[in-house]
Amino acid sequence: MDKLASQLFIVIIFLFTNSIRAQSVNIESVNAYWKIVDRLKQGDTLSRATWKDFLNLEGNKIYVQNQNFSENFLESYRKTLQYVYNLKNEDKLKKMMDDKLNNWMAYKINQYKANEDELKQYVSHLEESAYLDSIYLKAWDWLPKKLHTKSPNTQIFIIAIDNDALVDQGRIVFTLWSVYNQDKLKYGILGGHEMHHVLRKPINFDISPSEEGLFYLLQTILNEGSADMIDKKYSFDKAKDVVYEYHFEELLLTKTDSIIREIDTAIQEMSRTNGQKYPSIKQFRNLMNYSSGHNPGYYMADIIVKSGYRKELIKNIQNPFQFVILYNKAAKKDKLDPPLFSDVTIDYIKQLEKKYWKHN
């Protein structure tokens, strides 16, 4: 091998190995959390400066900014964290846990405290390649083969505050309590859900301002509804094994029938007025109970799958127009008579598909 070829070989190997190393699960925030609470259990307090430094760790910072937590909320969290981990408060804390809804912040924090040993054991395996493999496999189950790719530049963070998960600008953040509980149901499903958002590569359409609300609706119900097939089904099927905060009936199934009917009415009005009367993004967010598309997305996707159109859903995983069309087709077969979109609405959606969809 000549000198130039040798140098090129070294560069290629360097780029290849670094692309592999680039993707890992960042548990820096979790390790910092254990150090903080160890001190609190010894009777120490959590200073505002230490708390600020903790929140500025990358995973925490992404999560806090995405959730738009106020300074008052974060200060309340700091004080509650001190209270929960102070061993002098054990008896009072037990009584508070009997009324978790009125002590919700303390309840969430206490879940980390009460399950610390199990959580530490779980975290010890998150940096293994098997965990990332499980995430991709679960995501690919609900993607067409052309999207069975990996995203090595996607940063994945596990943090130890709150109990949610999110994707923010291509970065994935799991709260430890959420991913631990979901993985107990089926290994990798929460990660698969969030990675599905990344790998699905939603299509950005060049639309008019009057269509922004409708396209927000169409994109979000497909985005969350399809990804919910990866994890939420297990939460329902194994409800007896799921802790209180991950019973998703309220999020996914609250007034779903009426939401679909109101969406239908709104789209009919857009059709009747040729797009002159239209709901805004805010109006559609409110209509969906600020669920980010989970409601009615989960309900619609579930009916599509139960009615035998799983392959069609996966084939059209980037096509928000087909999601509505497929739902209506599936709902007509469902013996429980779920709400249907009107012919006017379906015709309007088909017109939009003909106008905008060029990726089939």
SULKAWO-V425298 format. One record per run of one state. SS is the DSSP state (A for helix, B for strand, O for the rest). FROM is the first residue (numbers start at 1). LEN is the number of residues. If there is no record, write none. Layout:
ss=SS from=FROM len=LEN
ss=SS from=FROM len=LEN
This chain:
ss=O from=1 len=2
ss=A from=3 len=20
ss=O from=23 len=2
ss=B from=25 len=2
ss=O from=27 len=1
ss=A from=28 len=14
ss=O from=42 len=6
ss=A from=48 len=8
ss=O from=56 len=2
ss=A from=58 len=10
ss=O from=68 len=3
ss=A from=71 len=15
ss=O from=86 len=1
ss=A from=87 len=11
ss=O from=98 len=2
ss=A from=100 len=15
ss=O from=115 len=1
ss=A from=116 len=8
ss=O from=124 len=5
ss=A from=129 len=12
ss=O from=141 len=4
ss=A from=145 len=3
ss=O from=148 len=8
ss=B from=156 len=4
ss=O from=160 len=5
ss=B from=165 len=4
ss=O from=169 len=2
ss=B from=171 len=5
ss=A from=176 len=10
ss=O from=186 len=3
ss=A from=189 len=11
ss=O from=200 len=9
ss=A from=209 len=29
ss=O from=238 len=1
ss=A from=239 len=3
ss=O from=242 len=2
ss=A from=244 len=3
ss=O from=247 len=2
ss=A from=249 len=5
ss=O from=254 len=2
ss=A from=256 len=17
ss=O from=273 len=8
ss=A from=281 len=7
ss=O from=288 len=6
ss=A from=294 len=13
ss=O from=307 len=3
ss=A from=310 len=6
ss=O from=316 len=4
ss=A from=320 len=12
ss=O from=332 len=11
ss=A from=343 len=14
ss=O from=357 len=4
